Amino acid sequence: MGMRMLDFDEFRKRLEARGLSRKDIDFSVDVVDEFEGYLKKNGKSIASMGLSDLKKYVSLLINQKRNSHKRLVALARCLAFVKKNDEFMYLLGTFGASNVLPDIGDRLASIAGEEVRRRVFEGFELPPLGTSDNTYPALTEMIVKRMEAELPHKTCREVLTWNYHKVPDAAFKDAKERFEKAASIDEYLEGEHKELLKELEACMKEGRLWYEQKITPEVLEFVKANQEICTGVRKGDKIYETKIPFAPPEFLAETDPVMKRYYACHCQLVRASLKEGMSKVPSTFCYCSAGYHKARFDAVFGESVEIELLESVLKGDDRCRFSTKIPKGKMK
């Protein structure tokens, strides 16, 4: 294959540390080797490539029907390894976009019946895996509007308020233990915020992403100044939580309200539409985001909690904010 531009030995070690099998590691290396060859033909390397190069390559894979989840995950792991953060985040976003809509269809059928799902989802095919996020907002808008025409608002909320990212309860095991040890909910939330700040500071110092977020000194101070962000503040029998912006450095630097909402939004199914101004996607869809936040408190409190969408970028706000009702008997 000629001179390799990536340290494949170190990449293999990284994959081994993640517990991948020898077969999966070999597959990942072959995928990245092929990608590197594609870039080399175009006078680029993995180090010098940009987002447009990745998009062109993924489009090529789609056209060749080689855009398997396994192949794209291998590419994503490589991008994370070399800290190509923008490209990694983009690819990661395409995974979430491809999974959520079919899962919404399944939940819709379980709650409202197969016939309702057919009417809501008929007449179109879901885009192939790896498709640009620009293709999703119109589709999401149509699905949500059809759902709202078929069902009461309360039922639409029930369908959308779900753990579509499939975060297991085990992910919140430590948080639940800390809650049980805390003298009060306030103490628990304050402690969670301190733990979060330690983690963010470590990410900043090591130059690695926190999930999909780049952490700068300004971002760290932004989170430090507001315990609601990613953690929550109790007022009465409710916990108020604000979502961290998807692109925090850009969000903090931006003055245009349209782009500020765009940088705030995490959802690849709608965020491209925010560049146009007010999105046409109904804000009801943001209960999908509420479901992600609900999962943590469901696990911590050991029962299903009520969550309310207070603010969202689809409503025209510059942030997404929720309130979670503390279940009876769980106040302390």
KOLFILO-976757 format. One record per residue (C-alpha): x, y, z; residue in three letters. Coordinates in steps of 0.001 Angstrom, whole numbers, padded with zeros to 6 digits, always signed. Example, Ala and Ser with C-alpha at 12.3 -4.5 7.8 and 13.67 -1.06 7.14 Angstrom:
2
+012300-004500+007800ALA/+013670-001060+007140SER/
//
This chain:
332
+000000+000000+000000MET/+003037+002292+000024GLY/+004017+004575+002851MET/+001453+004705+005640ARG/+000642+008071+007125MET/-001072+006738+010240LEU/+000659+004963+013124ASP/-001179+001675+012681PHE/+000650-000017+015557ASP/-000649+002594+018000GLU/-004091+002432+016404PHE/-004140-001337+016938ARG/-003158-000857+020578LYS/-006001+001625+021021ARG/-008499-000860+019595LEU/-007104-003663+021748GLU/-007547-001460+024803ALA/-011198-001055+023829ARG/-011604-004835+023906GLY/-012088-005438+020172LEU/-011413-008921+018807SER/-008459-009611+016535ARG/-010874-010034+013613LYS/-012543-006660+014266ASP/-009188-004944+014696ILE/-007959-006345+011369ASP/-011167-005172+009696PHE/-010806-001673+011182SER/-007197-001400+010036VAL/-008153-002487+006506ASP/-010960+000110+006432VAL/-008657+002904+007526VAL/-005889+001746+005174ASP/-008344+001991+002275GLU/-009496+005437+003408PHE/-005894+006579+003627GLU/-005306+005333+000093GLY/-008322+007329-001124TYR/-007002+010473+000542LEU/-003495+009949-000846LYS/-004864+009818-004409LYS/-006397+013229-003758ASN/-003177+014673-002338GLY/-004359+014497+001271LYS/-003583+012592+004436SER/-005678+011826+007503ILE/-003847+014660+009234ALA/-004524+017206+006470SER/-008039+016122+005441MET/-011093+018228+006179GLY/-014788+017589+006693LEU/-015529+017946+002975SER/-013086+015092+002232ASP/-014878+012831+004711LEU/-018298+013696+003268LYS/-017128+012884-000264LYS/-015719+009540+000877TYR/-018873+008570+002775VAL/-020957+009529-000293SER/-018731+007212-002339LEU/-019342+004381+000141LEU/-023102+005008-000039ILE/-023038+004879-003849ASN/-021055+001623-003679GLN/-023446+000241-001030LYS/-020493-000245+001318ARG/-021722+002164+003984ASN/-022168-000485+006676SER/-022389+000538+010306HIS/-019279-001503+011065LYS/-017243+000271+008370ARG/-018317+003763+009455LEU/-017631+002941+013113VAL/-014097+001904+012145ALA/-013633+005273+010428LEU/-015030+007080+013464ALA/-012622+005287+015795ARG/-009723+006340+013592CYS/-010896+009965+013569LEU/-011174+009919+017365ALA/-007703+008367+017601PHE/-006087+011186+015572VAL/-008313+013823+017277LYS/-010006+014989+014088LYS/-012820+016235+016280ASN/-015052+017966+013717ASP/-014980+014988+011395GLU/-015537+012538+014262PHE/-018555+014497+015523MET/-020052+014657+012053TYR/-019760+010904+011522LEU/-021088+010172+015000LEU/-024093+012371+014265GLY/-024997+010374+011168THR/-025279+007202+013295PHE/-027789+008763+015661GLY/-029794+010231+012818ALA/-030173+006881+011075SER/-031308+004986+014183ASN/-033772+007317+015856VAL/-036533+007611+013236LEU/-037042+003836+012813PRO/-037067+003467+016610ASP/-039695+006220+016866ILE/-041744+004221+014377GLY/-041459+001094+016535ASP/-042505+002945+019681ARG/-045344+004657+017841LEU/-046664+001239+016768ALA/-046400-000129+020318SER/-048417+002786+021736ILE/-050842+003726+018953ALA/-050910+000632+016763GLY/-049388-000574+013514GLU/-051956+001255+011373GLU/-050985+004646+012818VAL/-047320+003904+012191ARG/-048143+003017+008576ARG/-049964+006309+008027ARG/-047214+008359+009651VAL/-044305+006678+007869PHE/-045846+005796+004483GLU/-044644+007252+001200GLY/-040920+007593+001813PHE/-037751+005661+002516GLU/-035325+006543+005277LEU/-031997+007901+003982PRO/-029059+005453+003881PRO/-026588+005311+006744LEU/-024013+008103+006527GLY/-026321+010525+004719THR/-025691+014233+005270SER/-027730+015802+008063ASP/-029161+018275+005505ASN/-031514+015562+004262THR/-033193+014871+007607TYR/-035087+018005+008780PRO/-037795+017885+006077ALA/-038342+014199+006823LEU/-038494+014802+010575THR/-040908+017691+010065GLU/-043245+015506+008023MET/-043166+012638+010542ILE/-043866+014863+013555VAL/-046640+016799+011802LYS/-048290+013566+010690ARG/-048010+012207+014228MET/-049574+015363+015647GLU/-052437+015062+013139ALA/-053051+011455+014160GLU/-052671+011640+017935LEU/-053365+013912+020929PRO/-050419+016046+022034HIS/-050064+013989+025230LYS/-049643+010774+023217THR/-047113+012405+020875CYS/-045113+013412+023936ARG/-045333+009864+025272GLU/-044014+008450+022005VAL/-041109+010901+021790LEU/-040085+010987+025472THR/-037994+007856+025352TRP/-034402+006684+025722ASN/-033760+006494+021979TYR/-029996+006545+022472HIS/-030408+003286+024429LYS/-028242+004418+027343VAL/-028334+001455+029783PRO/-029235+001888+033456ASP/-025742+000555+034233ALA/-024322+003834+032899ALA/-025961+005609+035849PHE/-024946+003074+038514LYS/-022357+005368+040119ASP/-024709+008353+040021ALA/-027416+006305+041750LYS/-024963+005244+044461GLU/-023894+008851+045014ARG/-027559+009869+045279PHE/-028244+007191+047887GLU/-025248+008325+049965LYS/-026080+012047+049746ALA/-027851+013695+052675ALA/-030142+015624+050327SER/-030989+016070+046665ILE/-029278+019460+046780ASP/-026070+017879+048091GLU/-026264+015203+045419TYR/-026697+017726+042590LEU/-023896+019949+043892GLU/-021619+016916+044055GLY/-022541+015881+040513GLU/-021671+019359+039280HIS/-018250+019190+040946LYS/-017629+015765+039366GLU/-018643+017159+035981LEU/-016260+020103+036275LEU/-013363+017756+037132LYS/-014122+015688+034044GLU/-014424+018737+031797LEU/-011151+020147+033087GLU/-009397+016838+032364ALA/-010802+016851+028813CYS/-009619+020412+028317MET/-006088+019650+029515LYS/-005809+016462+027446GLU/-007320+018019+024312GLY/-010013+015360+024040ARG/-013715+015740+023489LEU/-016264+015404+026253TRP/-018746+013235+024365TYR/-019102+015504+021288GLU/-018099+018759+022972GLN/-014792+020606+022762LYS/-013897+022015+026168ILE/-012045+025337+026302THR/-011365+027566+029327PRO/-014383+029667+028315GLU/-016618+026595+028126VAL/-015383+025402+031524LEU/-016237+028763+033084GLU/-019630+028766+031353PHE/-020538+025403+032904VAL/-019018+026341+036265LYS/-021246+029421+036452ALA/-024491+027475+035964ASN/-025128+024261+037885GLN/-028208+023650+035745GLU/-026000+022714+032787ILE/-025866+018908+032521CYS/-026503+018535+036266THR/-029542+020330+037620GLY/-030766+022661+040363VAL/-033681+021781+042640ARG/-036463+024307+043162LYS/-039352+022943+045204GLY/-040217+019453+043973ASP/-038586+019905+040561LYS/-035060+019698+039181ILE/-034267+022216+036434TYR/-031638+021203+033889GLU/-030146+022992+030874THR/-028508+021148+027997LYS/-024917+022053+027195ILE/-024667+023500+023649PRO/-023649+021017+020981PHE/-020760+023272+019910ALA/-020005+025249+023096PRO/-017056+027408+021906PRO/-018951+028520+018791GLU/-022137+029067+020801PHE/-020363+031321+023296LEU/-018664+033360+020566ALA/-021765+033737+018371GLU/-023927+036890+018454THR/-026375+036054+015654ASP/-029445+034458+017334PRO/-030068+032166+014355VAL/-026580+030659+014440MET/-026606+030604+018243LYS/-029603+028265+018119ARG/-027818+026173+015492TYR/-024731+025777+017683TYR/-026933+024923+020675ALA/-028784+022067+018967CYS/-027538+018480+019343HIS/-030023+016752+017066CYS/-028771+015792+013602GLN/-032376+015255+012564LEU/-033236+018951+012832VAL/-030181+021146+013426ARG/-029453+021886+009744ALA/-032895+023528+009482SER/-031965+026029+012190LEU/-029534+027767+009834LYS/-032561+028978+007882GLU/-034028+030807+010884GLY/-037047+029394+012661MET/-037175+025682+011956SER/-040383+024221+010545LYS/-039996+021121+012717VAL/-042582+021269+015558PRO/-040996+021803+018975SER/-042839+018701+020209THR/-039937+016793+018682PHE/-037659+018096+021458CYS/-039359+015662+023844TYR/-036997+013162+022226CYS/-034179+015138+023880SER/-036195+015209+027105ALA/-036237+011413+026992GLY/-032446+011351+027014TYR/-032353+013463+030175HIS/-035220+011528+031738LYS/-033205+008291+031555ALA/-030703+009522+034147ARG/-033308+010498+036712PHE/-035328+007331+036053ASP/-032236+005352+037024ALA/-031274+007566+039982VAL/-034767+007585+041514PHE/-035502+003989+040566GLY/-038798+004813+038845GLU/-040196+006653+035846SER/-040190+010436+036338VAL/-042267+013208+034773GLU/-040271+015596+032599ILE/-041396+018858+031012GLU/-039877+020728+028073LEU/-039520+024380+029144LEU/-037340+025928+026441GLU/-035944+024656+023151SER/-034237+025948+020041VAL/-037164+024723+017948LEU/-039362+027094+019977LYS/-036979+029951+019210GLY/-035075+029868+022504ASP/-031286+029833+022501ASP/-031089+026828+024804ARG/-032920+023609+025683CYS/-034173+023397+029275ARG/-036223+020829+031160PHE/-037847+020317+034543SER/-038059+016906+036184THR/-040565+016265+038949LYS/-039094+014526+041974ILE/-041228+011402+042653PRO/-043178+011162+045891LYS/-041108+009662+048679GLY/-037799+010514+046971LYS/-037363+014003+048403MET/-034632+014294+050991LYS/
//
